[in-house]
Amino acid sequence: MSFRVCINCHGIRVYPYMGFMVGQRYQCQDCDEIMVIPIEFDDQAGYEAFRREMGTLEEE
């Protein structure tokens, strides 16, 4: 399962935004960032590794 990630806050709640006929845009529901190219991951493990590298994943 692949999913999109916000380029600003790295949240996973990224959805299509209006304007799809003239070009794809996405909006983050967490920080309201509008982006053309979100970050995409194929699996949860890749996303967690990315967040660890960015320092935004809290270790349990």
PyMOL commands that place a pseudoatom at each C-alpha (Angstrom):
pseudoatom trace, name=CA, resn=MET, resi=1, chain=A, elem=C, hetatm=0, pos=[0.000, 0.000, 0.000]
pseudoatom trace, name=CA, resn=SER, resi=2, chain=A, elem=C, hetatm=0, pos=[1.547, 3.318, -1.026]
pseudoatom trace, name=CA, resn=PHE, resi=3, chain=A, elem=C, hetatm=0, pos=[0.635, 6.641, 0.510]
pseudoatom trace, name=CA, resn=ARG, resi=4, chain=A, elem=C, hetatm=0, pos=[1.457, 10.343, 0.249]
pseudoatom trace, name=CA, resn=VAL, resi=5, chain=A, elem=C, hetatm=0, pos=[3.178, 12.424, 2.913]
pseudoatom trace, name=CA, resn=CYS, resi=6, chain=A, elem=C, hetatm=0, pos=[3.177, 16.197, 3.425]
pseudoatom trace, name=CA, resn=ILE, resi=7, chain=A, elem=C, hetatm=0, pos=[6.414, 17.961, 2.484]
pseudoatom trace, name=CA, resn=ASN, resi=8, chain=A, elem=C, hetatm=0, pos=[5.960, 20.431, 5.352]
pseudoatom trace, name=CA, resn=CYS, resi=9, chain=A, elem=C, hetatm=0, pos=[4.848, 18.516, 8.459]
pseudoatom trace, name=CA, resn=HIS, resi=10, chain=A, elem=C, hetatm=0, pos=[5.388, 14.908, 7.235]
pseudoatom trace, name=CA, resn=GLY, resi=11, chain=A, elem=C, hetatm=0, pos=[1.780, 14.016, 8.112]
pseudoatom trace, name=CA, resn=ILE, resi=12, chain=A, elem=C, hetatm=0, pos=[-0.019, 11.285, 6.169]
pseudoatom trace, name=CA, resn=ARG, resi=13, chain=A, elem=C, hetatm=0, pos=[-3.383, 13.046, 5.803]
pseudoatom trace, name=CA, resn=VAL, resi=14, chain=A, elem=C, hetatm=0, pos=[-2.714, 14.323, 2.246]
pseudoatom trace, name=CA, resn=TYR, resi=15, chain=A, elem=C, hetatm=0, pos=[-5.697, 14.486, -0.118]
pseudoatom trace, name=CA, resn=PRO, resi=16, chain=A, elem=C, hetatm=0, pos=[-6.364, 15.737, -3.651]
pseudoatom trace, name=CA, resn=TYR, resi=17, chain=A, elem=C, hetatm=0, pos=[-7.019, 19.477, -3.812]
pseudoatom trace, name=CA, resn=MET, resi=18, chain=A, elem=C, hetatm=0, pos=[-9.094, 21.330, -6.419]
pseudoatom trace, name=CA, resn=GLY, resi=19, chain=A, elem=C, hetatm=0, pos=[-7.486, 22.029, -9.761]
pseudoatom trace, name=CA, resn=PHE, resi=20, chain=A, elem=C, hetatm=0, pos=[-7.070, 18.489, -11.015]
pseudoatom trace, name=CA, resn=MET, resi=21, chain=A, elem=C, hetatm=0, pos=[-8.023, 19.484, -14.583]
pseudoatom trace, name=CA, resn=VAL, resi=22, chain=A, elem=C, hetatm=0, pos=[-5.097, 21.915, -14.888]
pseudoatom trace, name=CA, resn=GLY, resi=23, chain=A, elem=C, hetatm=0, pos=[-2.650, 19.935, -12.803]
pseudoatom trace, name=CA, resn=GLN, resi=24, chain=A, elem=C, hetatm=0, pos=[-2.604, 17.781, -9.731]
pseudoatom trace, name=CA, resn=ARG, resi=25, chain=A, elem=C, hetatm=0, pos=[-2.418, 19.472, -6.360]
pseudoatom trace, name=CA, resn=TYR, resi=26, chain=A, elem=C, hetatm=0, pos=[-2.616, 17.992, -2.889]
pseudoatom trace, name=CA, resn=GLN, resi=27, chain=A, elem=C, hetatm=0, pos=[-3.464, 19.499, 0.499]
pseudoatom trace, name=CA, resn=CYS, resi=28, chain=A, elem=C, hetatm=0, pos=[-2.353, 18.353, 3.929]
pseudoatom trace, name=CA, resn=GLN, resi=29, chain=A, elem=C, hetatm=0, pos=[-5.250, 18.169, 6.368]
pseudoatom trace, name=CA, resn=ASP, resi=30, chain=A, elem=C, hetatm=0, pos=[-2.882, 18.666, 9.329]
pseudoatom trace, name=CA, resn=CYS, resi=31, chain=A, elem=C, hetatm=0, pos=[-1.040, 21.867, 8.343]
pseudoatom trace, name=CA, resn=ASP, resi=32, chain=A, elem=C, hetatm=0, pos=[-3.070, 23.068, 5.285]
pseudoatom trace, name=CA, resn=GLU, resi=33, chain=A, elem=C, hetatm=0, pos=[0.037, 23.021, 3.045]
pseudoatom trace, name=CA, resn=ILE, resi=34, chain=A, elem=C, hetatm=0, pos=[-0.876, 22.869, -0.665]
pseudoatom trace, name=CA, resn=MET, resi=35, chain=A, elem=C, hetatm=0, pos=[1.703, 21.015, -2.744]
pseudoatom trace, name=CA, resn=VAL, resi=36, chain=A, elem=C, hetatm=0, pos=[2.237, 19.795, -6.281]
pseudoatom trace, name=CA, resn=ILE, resi=37, chain=A, elem=C, hetatm=0, pos=[4.500, 16.873, -5.436]
pseudoatom trace, name=CA, resn=PRO, resi=38, chain=A, elem=C, hetatm=0, pos=[4.039, 15.199, -2.052]
pseudoatom trace, name=CA, resn=ILE, resi=39, chain=A, elem=C, hetatm=0, pos=[6.499, 12.626, -0.741]
pseudoatom trace, name=CA, resn=GLU, resi=40, chain=A, elem=C, hetatm=0, pos=[5.354, 9.074, -1.554]
pseudoatom trace, name=CA, resn=PHE, resi=41, chain=A, elem=C, hetatm=0, pos=[6.214, 5.836, 0.249]
pseudoatom trace, name=CA, resn=ASP, resi=42, chain=A, elem=C, hetatm=0, pos=[5.474, 2.248, -0.740]
pseudoatom trace, name=CA, resn=ASP, resi=43, chain=A, elem=C, hetatm=0, pos=[5.232, 0.936, 2.808]
pseudoatom trace, name=CA, resn=GLN, resi=44, chain=A, elem=C, hetatm=0, pos=[5.085, 1.882, 6.484]
pseudoatom trace, name=CA, resn=ALA, resi=45, chain=A, elem=C, hetatm=0, pos=[8.696, 0.794, 7.122]
pseudoatom trace, name=CA, resn=GLY, resi=46, chain=A, elem=C, hetatm=0, pos=[10.063, 3.284, 4.571]
pseudoatom trace, name=CA, resn=TYR, resi=47, chain=A, elem=C, hetatm=0, pos=[7.963, 6.081, 6.064]
pseudoatom trace, name=CA, resn=GLU, resi=48, chain=A, elem=C, hetatm=0, pos=[9.147, 5.290, 9.608]
pseudoatom trace, name=CA, resn=ALA, resi=49, chain=A, elem=C, hetatm=0, pos=[12.794, 5.202, 8.472]
pseudoatom trace, name=CA, resn=PHE, resi=50, chain=A, elem=C, hetatm=0, pos=[12.326, 8.607, 6.824]
pseudoatom trace, name=CA, resn=ARG, resi=51, chain=A, elem=C, hetatm=0, pos=[10.804, 10.067, 10.001]
pseudoatom trace, name=CA, resn=ARG, resi=52, chain=A, elem=C, hetatm=0, pos=[13.652, 8.663, 12.097]
pseudoatom trace, name=CA, resn=GLU, resi=53, chain=A, elem=C, hetatm=0, pos=[16.187, 10.340, 9.775]
pseudoatom trace, name=CA, resn=MET, resi=54, chain=A, elem=C, hetatm=0, pos=[14.253, 13.633, 9.940]
pseudoatom trace, name=CA, resn=GLY, resi=55, chain=A, elem=C, hetatm=0, pos=[14.038, 13.399, 13.746]
pseudoatom trace, name=CA, resn=THR, resi=56, chain=A, elem=C, hetatm=0, pos=[10.240, 13.539, 13.796]
pseudoatom trace, name=CA, resn=LEU, resi=57, chain=A, elem=C, hetatm=0, pos=[9.505, 9.990, 14.975]
pseudoatom trace, name=CA, resn=GLU, resi=58, chain=A, elem=C, hetatm=0, pos=[9.227, 9.557, 18.720]
pseudoatom trace, name=CA, resn=GLU, resi=59, chain=A, elem=C, hetatm=0, pos=[10.822, 6.326, 19.912]
pseudoatom trace, name=CA, resn=GLU, resi=60, chain=A, elem=C, hetatm=0, pos=[8.761, 4.198, 22.276]
for i in range(1, 60): cmd.bond("trace and resi %d" % i, "trace and resi %d" % (i + 1))
show_as sticks, trace
zoom trace
